[in-house]
Structures are given as C-alpha cells and as structure tokens.
Amino acid sequence: MVPSTQITHLKRFFQSEAGALVCWVVSSIFFAAVISPWVYQAGKAIAEMAEVADLNGFLEWLGASCERARFGRYFSRSLILAAVGLLPVLFWRLNRIRRQSGMTSEQTCHYSARNALLQLGFGCAIAGSFLLATGMIAATLGAYLPLEAPAELGAVMLKILMLATLVSLLEEWLFRGLLLGLWLKLAKPRVACMGTSLVFAWVHFLEPSSATVLTGSSSTLAGFKLVGEILQQFGHLRFLITDFMPLFFIGLILAWARVRTGSLWLAIGLHAGWILALKGFTLTHLEVVNHPLHPWILGSSLRSGLLPLAALVVTAGACHLALRGLERAGLWVSHASR
C-alpha cells in the first residue's frame, strides 16, 4: 500500500501550478497519440488531391509537404494542436489555483519597440550565421554537396520565413513564455531552465531513428506505438549525445535568453534564425550518405551531431559576450541590468 504521506504529497502536487502543467503536458501527448493517425490520413488525402487536381500555389506546396512528411512529423503537428487546444483548460485550472491560494497576478514588464526589434534582429543574425557557418564547414569536409538553387528560390524562402516566424512565435510563447514562466515561480532559474529544456528536447524529438520502420501509420494505435519507439531510443548512448543533447542545449540557450533579457524577443529571434538557416541550407545542399563524419560528428541534419553541438556552445558564448558589449555601449537594455 502507498503511505498516506505520499498520497498527501501527490494530492498537493496535482493541486499546484506545477501539477496542472504536468497534467497539461501528459494530456497533450495522449491526445496527440489519439488524433495523429487521423491527421496523417488527412495529410495524405491532401497530397493525393494535389497530384490529380490543379490547385493554387499554396495548396500545391501543402500537398507536396504532406507527401514528403513521415508519420513523426504528423505526430509533431498533432501535439501542437493538442497542446493549444488544451490551453483554455490549463488557464482555467491555473486561475482557479491562484484564486484559491490568494495569489496575485504578476506585473508585466514593458519594452520599447526599439529594444524588441534589436533583440529580434540580433538573435536571428547570430543564430543563423553560426548555423550556416557549421553547414559550410560540413560541406567543405565533404559531408554535403552544393545544389543549384531552384528557380523559385525567392518564393520558397518567403514560405520558409513565414514558417520560421509562426513556429518561433508559437513555441517560444509556449515553452519560454508559459512553461518557463510558471517554472520560475517554483524553482531557481538554473533548475527552471534545465527542466523546460528537457521538456523542449523531448517534445521536439518525435520521430524514430532512420533505421526504425514504423508500420501501420494509419492504424488507431500508431501514435502510441510511436511514443514507445521514442522512449526506446533513450537507452542508446549515441542517441543521447548526438541527437538529444543538441536539442537540449538549444532549449538551454533559449531559456537563458528569456531569463537574461526578461522577455521573449531574443529567444524568438534565435529560434527563427536557426529555422531559416537550417531550411535554407537544406534547400541548397544534398547530404552525402555514409560519409565518415556520420553519425557521431554530423547526424542526419545540421541540428544533430557533435559538430552542431560545438557550434551551439560557440553561439551561446558569442551571445553572452555580445550582450555584455552592447550593454556597456548603452545600446542594449536587458532585464539583468534593471
């Protein structure tokens, strides 16, 4: 039998903001596993329609994306849908907990448009530059081959820019705005940043390894099977070092940016810069299969492997030094200096 003290502690935990947050995360994963097969079937139906019908440019692009996407990508999008759909329930629960405990709402810090734009541009430039430099190093070493830029490169980059904007805004609001904001009330900044970064990395690693074949993607239990495949990978050392650690470190950098500046603007800029650089490099370069750098030095993309991990460490150091220089020059007003 479970001791009564443990039951009391569990009850108190689930009646707290942290407990409500954990329930939201677990419920989002559960509902994503339920709806992902249906989202997968809908995506493949759109892809088939785009092949046989003459659709407008956006639907043609959407159909091609749905055709290329594997089931893990559909699960990822289903998780976002489930998390956003359950946000009203989370907000209702948090407001109820605060009313019962007599907590007052925190005052919101206001930032000038100039400071916000400076953070956005600085983050986008520094993250994109270092990731593109990593790609150039990988290409110089022969891990990637340059391709001719497509004729519609401008239109494609515009779509990538829209994607980077939407994803960075949504994910930074969810992870660094909501999740980290709540965690900072319950723990020290270092613990809060590490905790949210672990959640961020796990949520973003939603596809099995390339060697794993997920059969029956349209079956009702395909989402739950994918979750099982994901959990199995955590028993492999190479996966933890080359795939999980870079995503965890990305989460740490974004969380540090949120705490360091007291706002989401720098984190949004960094996030958008990484997406733009990754998508742009992938568009103009082809991976060399079975290259000696794979899989430890360089993984399946520029966001996995020891080389991207080293680039992230350099990016974090460059951000820190540049922020200090801008603050001393009076060009930057950060939360830490208030």
MIMI-769813 format. One line per 5 residues: number of its first residue (from 0); their letters; for each residue x, y, z of C-alpha. Coordinates in pm, whole numbers, plus 50000, padded with zeros to 5 digits. Example, Ala and Ser with C-alpha at 12.3 -4.5 7.8 and 13.67 -1.06 7.14 Angstrom:
! MIMI-769813
0	as	51230 49550 50780 | 51367 49894 50714
***
This chain:
! MIMI-769813
0	mvpst	50000 50000 50000 | 50108 50357 49932 | 50179 50551 50254 | 49927 50822 50334 | 50202 51085 50342
5	qithl	50293 51008 49981 | 49928 51028 49881 | 49906 51367 50054 | 50217 51492 49873 | 50081 51373 49537
10	krffq	49748 51540 49604 | 49919 51868 49691 | 50134 51843 49381 | 49840 51798 49145 | 49663 52087 49317
15	seaga	49960 52316 49241 | 50055 52506 48927 | 50334 52255 48857 | 50088 51968 48880 | 49849 52143 48641
20	lvcwv	50137 52193 48400 | 50240 51827 48416 | 49880 51719 48353 | 49868 51953 48051 | 50187 51804 47903
25	vssif	50080 51442 47960 | 49728 51508 47830 | 49867 51680 47519 | 50087 51378 47441 | 49794 51141 47497
30	faavi	49555 51331 47269 | 49831 51373 47008 | 49871 50995 47004 | 49495 50961 46957 | 49448 51214 46673
35	spwvy	49779 51171 46484 | 49658 50877 46268 | 49360 51086 46158 | 49583 51387 46084 | 49813 51155 45889
40	qagka	49528 51025 45675 | 49402 51380 45613 | 49751 51491 45506 | 49790 51203 45262 | 49444 51280 45120
45	iaema	49556 51638 45054 | 49871 51504 44887 | 49668 51278 44656 | 49434 51567 44571 | 49731 51789 44482
50	evadl	49859 51524 44242 | 49539 51486 44039 | 49384 51834 44064 | 49501 52177 43951 | 49524 52370 44278
55	ngfle	49663 52710 44370 | 50025 52755 44468 | 49974 52728 44842 | 49773 52403 44820 | 50028 52259 44576
60	wlgas	50305 52337 44826 | 50098 52195 45113 | 50028 51877 44916 | 50398 51828 44838 | 50487 51883 45205
65	cerar	50224 51631 45316 | 50358 51378 45067 | 50717 51410 45195 | 50631 51412 45565 | 50667 51095 45768
70	fgryf	50434 50994 46046 | 50658 51155 46308 | 50603 51497 46152 | 50226 51446 46167 | 50258 51346 46533
75	srsli	50458 51663 46599 | 50188 51880 46445 | 49919 51684 46629 | 50099 51754 46956 | 50098 52128 46885
80	laavg	49725 52111 46803 | 49653 51916 47121 | 49865 52148 47338 | 49700 52462 47200 | 49354 52306 47222
85	llpvl	49406 52220 47589 | 49544 52564 47680 | 49199 52701 47783 | 49168 52413 48030 | 49518 52484 48163
90	fwrln	49445 52856 48201 | 49117 52781 48379 | 49297 52546 48619 | 49579 52793 48687 | 49337 53078 48753
95	rirrq	49140 52859 48992 | 49456 52760 49181 | 49564 53123 49211 | 49223 53233 49338 | 49217 52957 49599
100	sgmts	49569 53040 49719 | 49515 53418 49709 | 49796 53473 49458 | 49802 53799 49265 | 49891 53837 48901
105	eqtch	50245 53941 48823 | 50312 54279 48669 | 50414 54267 48306 | 50743 54426 48203 | 50711 54665 47909
110	ysarn	50981 54701 47647 | 51026 54963 47378 | 50977 54871 47014 | 51340 54962 46950 | 51469 54719 47212
115	allql	51236 54443 47090 | 51344 54484 46727 | 51708 54494 46832 | 51669 54165 47019 | 51485 54002 46728
120	gfgca	51739 54107 46469 | 52040 54031 46687 | 51914 53682 46775 | 51820 53595 46417 | 52153 53714 46278
125	iagsf	52381 53543 46529 | 52194 53208 46533 | 52160 53193 46156 | 52520 53295 46093 | 52677 53032 46317
130	llatg	52450 52754 46188 | 52527 52846 45825 | 52896 52850 45912 | 52856 52498 46053 | 52693 52391 45728
135	miaat	52977 52543 45524 | 53233 52355 45736 | 53041 52031 45683 | 53024 52099 45307 | 53398 52175 45296
140	lgayl	53465 51840 45465 | 53252 51668 45201 | 52950 51578 45414 | 52723 51788 45190 | 52726 51866 44818
145	pleap	52605 52203 44687 | 52299 52202 44461 | 52180 52455 44210 | 51939 52699 44370 | 51581 52637 44249
150	aelga	51432 52892 44012 | 51163 52984 44263 | 51414 53032 44546 | 51265 53370 44642 | 50913 53231 44678
155	vmlki	51039 52929 44870 | 51241 53145 45109 | 50933 53361 45169 | 50742 53049 45274 | 51033 52946 45498
160	lmlat	51033 53294 45651 | 50660 53263 45727 | 50719 52918 45878 | 51009 53043 46090 | 50801 53336 46215
165	lvsll	50498 53128 46309 | 50692 52841 46469 | 50925 53066 46669 | 50637 53281 46797 | 50420 52984 46896
170	eewlf	50692 52767 47050 | 50861 53048 47240 | 50527 53158 47384 | 50450 52800 47489 | 50791 52688 47619
175	rglll	50973 53003 47733 | 50667 53220 47795 | 50418 52987 47962 | 50616 52681 48074 | 50934 52857 48188
180	glwlk	50736 53146 48335 | 50545 52908 48562 | 50855 52703 48645 | 51046 53014 48753 | 50785 53065 49029
185	lakpr	50863 52721 49174 | 51238 52685 49134 | 51563 52871 49086 | 51635 52997 48732 | 51900 52731 48670
190	vacmg	51665 52446 48763 | 51375 52601 48572 | 51585 52642 48257 | 51710 52284 48270 | 51363 52144 48335
195	tslvf	51194 52329 48050 | 51485 52243 47819 | 51440 51873 47889 | 51069 51902 47803 | 51154 52105 47492
200	awvhf	51406 51847 47368 | 51177 51551 47432 | 50879 51712 47263 | 51088 51801 46957 | 51236 51454 46918
205	lepss	50917 51291 46794 | 51045 51070 46514 | 51213 50730 46548 | 51563 50689 46411 | 51603 50642 46036
210	atvlt	51674 50273 46095 | 51336 50224 46259 | 51041 50147 46033 | 50705 50240 46179 | 50444 50020 46011
215	gssst	50071 50079 46014 | 50082 50459 46027 | 49708 50475 45965 | 49615 50238 46246 | 49438 50370 46555
220	lagfk	49731 50289 46786 | 50005 50427 46557 | 50056 50735 46777 | 50103 50527 47092 | 50340 50297 46904
225	lvgei	50548 50600 46802 | 50571 50716 47164 | 50701 50369 47255 | 50962 50387 46977 | 51076 50727 47104
230	lqqfg	51116 50605 47460 | 51324 50306 47345 | 51584 50535 47189 | 51673 50687 47525 | 51854 50364 47606
235	hlrfl	52117 50431 47335 | 52422 50640 47424 | 52478 50773 47071 | 52121 50900 47051 | 52157 51084 47381
240	itdfm	52483 51252 47277 | 52431 51327 46907 | 52055 51385 46888 | 51909 51465 47228 | 52191 51681 47364
245	plffi	52188 51941 47081 | 51813 51990 47121 | 51854 52013 47498 | 52128 52274 47454 | 51910 52471 47211
250	glila	51643 52476 47481 | 51900 52595 47736 | 52013 52882 47512 | 51655 52992 47450 | 51567 52967 47819
255	warvr	51882 53164 47912 | 51782 53431 47659 | 51439 53459 47823 | 51586 53491 48174 | 51877 53714 48065
260	tgslw	51661 53973 47886 | 51334 53932 48077 | 51140 53898 47750 | 51083 53656 47462 | 51218 53873 47180
265	laigl	51577 53747 47182 | 51461 53385 47209 | 51219 53435 46918 | 51499 53584 46707 | 51739 53298 46787
270	hagwi	51472 53037 46713 | 51376 53199 46382 | 51741 53232 46279 | 51806 52861 46333 | 51499 52763 46130
275	lalkg	51588 52997 45843 | 51948 52873 45828 | 51854 52506 45856 | 51582 52519 45590 | 51787 52740 45360
280	ftlth	52095 52516 45381 | 51888 52201 45327 | 51731 52362 45020 | 52067 52421 44853 | 52272 52121 44971
285	levvn	52247 51742 44947 | 52365 51514 45226 | 52637 51262 45136 | 52519 50923 45264 | 52767 50707 45459
290	hplhp	53018 50991 45492 | 53288 50930 45759 | 53150 51221 45966 | 52824 51033 46017 | 52675 50966 46263
295	wilgs	52885 51098 46553 | 53035 51419 46414 | 52736 51505 46198 | 52391 51350 46222 | 52103 51343 45977
300	slrsg	52084 51724 45974 | 52265 52034 46099 | 52086 52006 46433 | 52238 51669 46533 | 52593 51552 46594
305	llpla	52898 51674 46783 | 52979 51944 46527 | 52639 52120 46561 | 52665 52079 46938 | 53004 52255 46937
310	alvvt	52856 52529 46717 | 52578 52579 46972 | 52835 52620 47250 | 53014 52884 47042 | 52681 53054 46967
315	agach	52596 53073 47338 | 52938 53222 47419 | 52912 53473 47137 | 52565 53581 47254 | 52690 53634 47608
320	lalrg	52994 53838 47503 | 52799 54043 47250 | 52526 54126 47503 | 52783 54247 47753 | 52945 54464 47488
325	lerag	52613 54614 47377 | 52514 54686 47738 | 52843 54861 47811 | 52798 55071 47496 | 52448 55167 47609
330	lwvsh	52285 55009 47301 | 52109 54732 47493 | 51882 54743 47797 | 51841 54395 47942 | 51636 54264 48230
335	asr	51954 54172 48418 | 52070 54532 48427 | 51743 54676 48560
***
